[in-house]
Amino acid sequence: MWISRKQLSPRLVALLPRLLDEADTDIAPYDLYRCYAEMLAHVQTWEPLRMLVDRALISPDEDIREVGGIFMRLYGPLLDEGTSPA
């Protein structure tokens, strides 16, 4: 089944906080955020990536903030647009 980015993005926005909050504690937080950020960038879902980056940048965990900074530098202009191509 094929799903467009336009359909996928709001689903990921709704799901992502729960995925991050209920993550397996065996996975390092840096790796978890980095993996999700890479996946979201790969499928070009900018709204959920922006949400993850924003959340990472305010984290008390320095490693998680690092992920936010990396992806803001890499994709900042696209994140500011807040839209994904159809």
N, C-alpha and C positions, 0 to 999 in steps of 0.2 A: 504494500500500500504506500502510495506517495503522499507526502504532506508538504505543502508550501511553507516557506519561511514565515510568511504572514500568519499562517495558522499555527505554526510551531512556537513562535516567539511568545505569545501570551501563555501558552501551556508551560513553557519553561520558566517564565516569570513566576507563575503560581507554584511550580514544583521546586524550584531552586532553593528557597529558604529552608524548606523541610529537608532537602538532601544535605544541605550544609549543617543544619542543626542536629540531624540524626545520624551523622556520619559514623562509620566504624572507627572506634578509638585506636585501632591498630594502624590506621593510616595517618601519617604526619599531616597536620593542618596545611602546611605549605604545599605538599604534594596534592592534597585534595583540591585546594583552590586552584593550583596550577593546572591540574588535569581538567577541571571543569572549564576554566578560562580558555584553555587551548581548544577544547571541544566546541565551545560557543563561538570562538573566533573562526574555527574551521568551517562551521556551518553558517557563518555570517549572521548570527542572531544577535544584533547589536544591543537591543534593549535588555535582554537578560545578562549579556556581558557587562553592560553598564551597571546594572544592579549589583553584580558580583564585585566589580571593581570598586564601586562606591562602598560596599560593605567591607571589602578588604582594606580600603584606605583608612577606615575609622577603627579597625581592629586594634585591641591592645597588644596583639601578638605582632612583633616586628617582622617576622617571616611572612605572615599573611599580608601585612602592609606592603612588603616588597613585591609580592605578586600583583597587588593593585597598581603599584607604581610602574611595574614593567608593562602591564597591559594598557595602562593609560598612555604611556609613551608610544607604544606600538600602534594603538588603535584610537587614540583620543579624538581625532576629527570625526571618525565614523561613529563613535559613541555619542558625541555631541549632537549628531544628526538624529539619533534615536530611532531611525527607521531601517528596515531591512528591505533589500530588493525582493520583489514578489517571487 
